[in-house]
Amino acid sequence: MTLSNYPLKWQILQPKIARSQYISLDNTITYIDCFATVQERLYYGLNLLLTTRAKAPIMIIKSPESAVYFTLFQHVLSGLKTRTQEKKDMLYGGRYEINEQIVNWYPAQTIQDNFASNGGVYQAEWIEHHHLFGCVRVYQSKILLSPGLVHRANGGVLILSIRTLLEQPLMWFRLKKILIYQTYEWYANNEHQPLPLDIPSMPMYLRLLLLGERETLEEFQTLDAEAASTSLYSEFEDTIEILNDLTLMHWRRWVQNVVASLPCPTLDATFWPVLIHEGARWTGDQGLLPLDLDWIRMQIQETMSHAKGGIITGEHLEQAINSRMWREGFLSEKILNNIIHEQVYIDTKGEVIGQINALSIIEYPGHPRAFGEPLRISCVVHVGDGELNDVERKAALGGNIHSKGLMIIQSWLMSVLQLDQQMPFSASLVFEQSYAEVDGDSASLAALCALISALSLQPINQKIAVTGSLDQFGNVQAVGGINEKIEGFFHICNQRTLTGNQGVIIPSTNIRHLSLQQDVIHAVRNKKFYLWAVSSVEEAIVLLTGIALQDQDNPSLLGLIRTRITKCTMQDSQRRRGPLHWLSCLR
């Protein structure tokens, strides 16, 4: 079997970004057409909302609830209404008149009528009850009727945050009643007091667009399962797959539209490769780029503080990124210093039996970014009944996915050894200096390699770190946070001086997720640091130990394990044939 043990070339450690600065945007398209191209499914759903004949026309969109998204949907829907509806102006709502404690309502004759509407699109990120529905005010025995947002949106579209309605559920049920019965009824501000006089109801027909994140949508489904199940549904897609130059051009137009909404200088051609590199880190995939409006605006706004002239260059964006990483880097720097000062022991030289450097991802609550941290896994073997003792699980520090990964490696090893009897060894596996809950299966490859090393008594190269999960057939599967994990180990090695034989083993399926920092890419390019991509346990273990997992013609790790098991079994058999052997014969 030919093993893919060749290190990765530096060119594939980041997206192919060179061509991005040469793509022309000469053929400009409208804002709405850009949205229709990039958010095709959502665009179709918004069209459907404007044309549906449903009794209660409601659409739910999985989307961030920041102000920029409310403005986006307001602009898009306003443009769609202009395109699809007749050019003649239509009036909705009407006029209330109060004469001698009698209130009369008349259909709208002009837009100046106090409760008239032209059927526009209105939005509110957060709104109170009286702002949404209007109210009845009494001042010096005079009664005044104040219109709310529903009156201004009458005949049009109202965009609201689901979070707002969840915080004020009574407001939702009143709004739902208006949508179903297409009638607006007046209620007193104080539920314990009646209205000061009778106020006629008025016809009201509007379409409702609700925005919310995934967790918010789940809560809304619990609040009103019927409305959630009967509403139109779509999602704001926060990434776009870059298949060719055309899709890359669509993404650039999307970014340009965001830039146009800001008082932003001109973007230089060198700006785009740097933004694409950072965007691939955000999406975690070389083939995907972000459409998230908040993310794009943050990159532009932070870069503007470094651009003194009228043009934003790639160098300005790099300065902004480096400044942000330094500003947010206290926690990662503190963890790095603990390892450098050996308060947390991570060995990056020599060889050790039953010990390996795994890679983990750290996310602190409230911290804006995740970062990678090396993690030492150790395994010791002793005579026993074949049990793999997961110390993290027994100490209630191991999560369910972590335990699942260790059960998979135990069953795989027993299957590969093909023993006719129970293995006469037990093993104890520990994530050293881990004092919080450990979860996830991304360390299962490293744990299996440590177990094989301890059973075969063959040392593992400590200059190489490992990440990857396993299936029951020994295939190495992709893991998350691959860039941060690689960079975490690289920074340790870099602080201790790169020797030219250090590196990281990653799953081959993670290659498309690479978008590494430039110092890592330069080290790989100069052969000071290496990355290896593997697809099976066999490929990983030979890199770590220098010995094949199984080989019929040469010594192998499985062969050494079988020999050790045979010797232990023979010794146990000889002990049984001692002075008390006759007792076993009586059984």
N, C-alpha and C positions, 0 to 999 in steps of 0.2 A: 504494500500500500504506500502510495506517495503522499506524504504529509505536507500540508500547506504551511510550512514553518518559515516562510520568507517574510521579513518585516514589511510593513506597509510603506509605500512611497509617500513622500510629503505632499505630493500634489492632490491626493484624495482626502487630505485631512481637513478640507474646507470646501465650500461650494465652488462650482465653476463660475467665477464672477468676472472674469476678464472682459467678456463680451458685453456685459450689462451697460457699460458706459458708452457703447457705440450704437445702441438701439435708438432710432429716431422716433420722435413723437410729433412729426410734422402734421400728420392727419389728426387734428384734434376732434374730439367728440364731446357731446354735451354731458353735463353732470348726470342726468338721468340715464343716458345710454351707457355711461361708464358703470353706474350702479347695476343696470340690467345685465351687463356682461359679467361682472365680477360676482354678483349675488343673484344668479339666474333664478334659483328656486324661490328665494325670498321675493324677488321682483314679481314673479308669477303670483305668489300668494297675496301680495298687496293689490295687484290688479283684481284678483278674485274678491278681495274684501270690498272693493269699490263697486263691484257688479253683482255681488251675491243678493239673492232674494230671500235670504234667511229672515225669520221673524225677528231674531235678535242678532244682528250682524256683529259678531265679536271675533277678533283674531288675537291669538297669543303668540308672542315671539320670544324665543329664548335668546336673550341679548343682555349685554351689560346695561346697567341702569344709570350710567353717568349722563350728564347734561348733553354731551356731544352727540350721543345716540338719539336722544329725543329731538334734537335739532335736525339730525340727518333724516329721520323718518318724516318729520314735518316737511322738509324740503322735497323729499321724494314723492310723498303723497300729494303735495300741492302741485308738483309738476305733472303727475299722473292725472289728477282731476282736470287740469288745464288741457291735457291732450285728449282725454276720453270723453269729456262732457261737452255739451253744446256751448257755443260762445256767448249766448245771451245770458245776461245776469238774472239770477233767480233769488227771490227773497223768501225767507222762512221766519217762523215765529210771528211776532205781532207787536201790539201796543196795549199797555194797561193804562186806564184812566180812572182816577179816584174822584168821585163827585159826591159830596155830602155822605160820606161813609158808605158809599156804594162803589164797588170796583167793577169795571167793564173791561172786557178784552175784545180787541179788533184785529183782524188779520193785517199783516204788515203791508204798508203802502210805500214806504220809503225806508232806506237803510238807517235813517235818523230816528226811527221809532225805537222806543226804549228797550224793547225785547226783540228787535229784528236781527236777522243774521243773513249773511250772504253764502252760507254753507262752506266756510273755509276749514282749514286744518289747524287745530289748536293742541297744545301739549303742556303738561305740567309734570315736573319730576317729583314734586311733593305738593300736596294741596290739602287745605282744611275744608271742613264740611260746608261752611257758609261761602267759601270761595268757589266751591264746585257747584252748589245748588242755588246760590243766591240766598237772600234772606228778607224778612219783613222788619223794617226799622220803625220805631215810634219815637218821635221827638217833638215835645211841646204840643202834644195832642195831634200831631200830623203824622200820617202814615206814609212811609216811603217803601217802594219795592225795588230791591237791588238785584240786577241780573247776576247769574253765576256763569261759570265756564261752560256749562251744558247749554245755556242759552246762546252764547256766542258760537258754539259748535253745532247748533241746530241745523240740520240739513247737510252737515259735513262730517268730519272725522275728529274724534277726541283721542289723544294719546296720553295714557296714564301709566304710572309705575304700579306693578302688582304689589310691591312692598308697601306702598301707601295704603292700598285697600286692605291688606292683611292687618295693618296696624289699626285700621278703623273699619271693621267688618260691616257695621251698620250702614256705612256709606256705600259699600259695595252692593248690598241688597236693595237699597233704594235706587241706585243707578241701574241695577239689573231690571227692576220693575219698570223704569222709564223705557228701557230698551225693548222690553217684551210688549208692553201695552201702548207704546208710542204716545204717551201722554205725560205731561208734567203736572204734578199735584203739589200744592203749597202746604208746608208744615211749619209749625211754630218753632222758633229757635230753642225755646225751653219746652221740653217734652211734658212738663207738668202743668203748662198753661196753654190754653187754646189760642188760636189766631184771634187778633182783635176784631176781625170782620171776615166775612166769607170772600174768598178770592177764587174766581173761576180758573179751572185748569186750562192748559193750552196744549195743542198738538206739538209733539216733539219727535223727531226721527233723526237719529245720528248713528254713526258707525264707530265702534270702539276698538282701539288697538292697545293691547296690554303688553308691557315689556317686563321681563324678569329673568334672573339667573336660574340655573337648574334647581337649586334648593328652594328658591322662592316659588317656582312652578309646582314643586311637590307640595308645598304648604297650601297653595291655592287649590290644588286638586283635593286636598283634605277638607278645605273650607267649603267648596262648592264643586263636588264631583260632576254634577250634571252640566254645569256651565263649562268646565274644563274639557269634558268629553264631546260636547257639541260645537265647540268653537273651532274656527280655522286655526291651523298651527303651522309655524315655520321657524327657521333658525337663522340667526345671523352667523354666517360662516367666517370665523376669525382667521382662517388661513386659505391660501390659494395654492394649488399644485402647479409648479412651473414645469410644463411639458415641453415647451419650445419657446422661441423668441416672441411668438405672438402672445402667449400667456404672460411672459415677462413684461411685455409692453403694456398689457392690461394692468398689471400690478403697479408699474411705474405711473400710469395715468391715475390710478387710485391714490397713490401717495401725493401726486401733484395736486389733486383735488383737495386733499387735506392741507397741503402747503398753501393753497390759494385762500383758504379760510383763515390763515394767520398772517399777521404783518411780517412776512418772512422774506429775506433776501433771495437772490437767484441761487439755484442749486448747481454746483459745478459738476462736470462729468465724473470727477474722481470721488464724488460723494456716494454714488450708487454702489460700487463694489463694497465699500465699508458698511453701508446700510444693509446690504444683502447678507454679508457675513454675520452681522449682529442679529439680523432677522432669522437666519437659520439656527442660531443658538437659541433664540426665543421659542421657535417652533419645535426645535429638537430634531429637525429633518432637513437635509440638503435640498430636497425636492419641494419643500413648502416654505412660503413666505407669509408674514403676518399681514392681516387686513385690519387688525384691532386698532381702532381710531385712537384710543388713549395711548397705546404704545407708540404709534407713529408720531403723535403730537409731542410726546415726551422726548423722543429722539431729536425732533426739530427744535423744540424750545430750549433744550439743554445745549444743543450745538450753537444756537444763536448767541449764547453768552460768550462763546469763544471766537466768534467771527466778528471782527472789528470793521471789515469793509462791507461791500455790497454783495459779496459772493460767499456761499458756504461750500467749503471743500471737504474732501475726505479726511484731511488732516485735522480739520476742526471737529469732525465727528469722532475721530479717534481720541482727541483730547478730552471731549465730553465723556466718552466711555471710560477712559482711564481715570478721569476725575471721579466719576460715579463709583467705580470699583474701589478706589482708595477711600472715598467717603463712607462707603458701606462695608468696608473690609475689616472692621475691628474684630468681630467674632472669629472670622476665618484666620486672621493673623494671630489671634490669641491661641487657637488650637494648633497652628503651625509652630508657634514658639514652645508650646508644651511638649511637642514631639522633638523639636530640635534640642531642647534642654533635658530630654529624656525623662520628663515627668510622665509622659505617655510613651511607652517603649515600642518603637517600630524599627526593626532591623532592616537595613538596606545594603548589607554586605554579607558575604560568606554563604554557607549552606547549613541548614538545620533540619533534622528529622522531625516530622510531624508539626511543622510550623510554616505558615504561609501568610503573605500580606494580601488581604482582601480589600475591597474598596466599597465604601458606603457613601450615601448622600445624606447631608444634614439639613434639616429645615427647622428653624426656630420660629415659634409663633410670633407674628408681628414683624419678622425680618423680611425684607423685600426679595431676597434671593437665596437659593439653595447653594451649598458648596460641598465639595468632596472631601472626604477624610479617609486615610488608610486605616485599616482595622486588622489587628493581628489575631489570627485563628490558630489555636493549638489543639493537638490531638495526641492522647497517650493511649497505649494499648496494653492490656494485661490479660492474664488467663481468666476466662469467664465463659458465659453461656451464649455469646454472640450478640449481646445487646449493645446498641449504640446509645449511650447516655448523652442526651442533650441537656447540658447544664443550664442553659438559658431557659429552657422550657420548665425544668424542675424548679428553678428559682423564680418562676412566674415572670420572667423577663423576655420570654420569647412569644411572638405573636403566632397566629394560626398559619399564616402563609410561610413564615420561617420554619415552623414545625413540619409543614407539608413538604418543603424542600428537602429537609433532612431525612424524612421517611422515604422520599424518592431515591436519594443517593444510597440509602441502606438496601433497599430492594434491588436497585440496579447492580450493586456490588455482589450481592448474593446470587443474582441471576447470572452474572458474568463468570463467577468462580465455579458455578455448576457443581457444588458440593453434594455428596451423598449423605452428609450428616450436618449437624449444627456446627458452625464455626466455633472453635474452642477459645476464641478471644472475645473480649468485650472492649469497647472503646469509649473514651470520654472526650467530648468535643466542647471547647470553650471559646467564646468571643472575649478575648482578654481585655481587661480594663474597660469593660462596657457596663455602665451603671444605670442605664435607662432601658426601656423596652426596645427589643430588636425585632424587626419584622421585615417581610419581603424575602424573596428567594434569590436575589441577585448574588448572594455569597455561596450558593449551593455548589457551584463548580469548585470554588476555592476550598470549601469544606471537604468535598470528595477527594481532592488532591492531597489535602492534609491527612485524611484517613488512609489513603493508599500509601503515602509515604511512611506513616507510622506502622502499618502492617508489613510493608516490605523492607523496612529499616533503611530506606534510601533517602538521602537528604534532598531538600527543596532549595532551589536558588532564591535567596532572599532579596536579590536585586530586581526581581520581577514581581509585580503585583497582578492580581487576577480579579476579573469580574465576569459574571455570566450565570444564568440559571440553567437548569437541566430538566430534560424530560426522562421518562422511564427507559428510553433506549440509548441514553448517553449523548443525545444531541444537545449542543449548547444553544441557548435561546437568548434573544435580545433582552436588554435591561434598560432602565431609564437613567437619566442623568449622566450619560456616558462622558460628555465633555468635562463636567465638573469632577467626576471621579478620576479621570486621567490627569487633569490639572492638579488635583489634590496631591497625588503621588509624585508628579513631576516637581512641584514646588519643594517637597521634602528633599528629593534627590538633588535639586538645584542648590538648595541651601547647604547641603553637605558636600557639594562639588560633584558635577556630572562626571562619571568615569568612562562613559562610552559603551557600557554593557548593561545599563538599566533600562527598564521599559515596562509596558503593561500588556497583558493578554486580554483581548476583548472578543465578544462574539462576532463572527463574520457578518451577521445580520445587522450589526450596529454600525457598519462602515458608512451607510448613508446618513447616519445621524451626526457625523463628525463635523464640527465647526470650531476648531480649537483656537486658543489664544495664540498670538503671533510668536511669543517666546517659545512655546512648545513646538510650533511648526518649524522654527529656525533650528531648534535643537535636533529635531528629527532630520531635517534637511542636511545638517552638518554631522549626522551620525553620532550625536552625543546622547541620544535617547531613541528608543525604539517602540514601535507598536506592532503587535502580532494579532492577526484575526484568525480565530479557530472556529470550527463547526462541530467538533466532537471532543470528548474527554481525551481520546488517544492523542489528538494534536496538541492539547494543552499540557498533558503530563510529560510528554517527551521534551518539551521546551523547558519545563521546570526541573526535571531530574536528569535529562540526558539519556534516559533509558525508555525504550518502547513499552507500552502497556502490555502488549502481547506479541510474541514473535516465536515462531516454531524453531528457527535456526539459531537464535541468539538469546542470551539471558533477557528476561522480561520481568516487569514488575509483578504481573499476575503469576508468573512462574515462581518468583521468589516468595510470594504470599502462599502459594500452594505448598511449596517446600517447607515453609515454616509451620504451616498447619499440620502437615504430615509428621514432622518431627515432634510437635507438641502432642499429637494423637498417640504416637508410638511411646513417648515418655509416660503419658498417662496410662497406657496399656501395661507397660512394664511395672508401674507402681501398683496397679491392680493385681499383678501376679506375685506380690510379696507374700509375707507370712499369712495374711488374712485372705488370700485368694480363694481358699476353699469356701469362705462365706458367700462370695458372689456366685459360686457354683450351686449353692442351695436355693437361690432365688428362682 
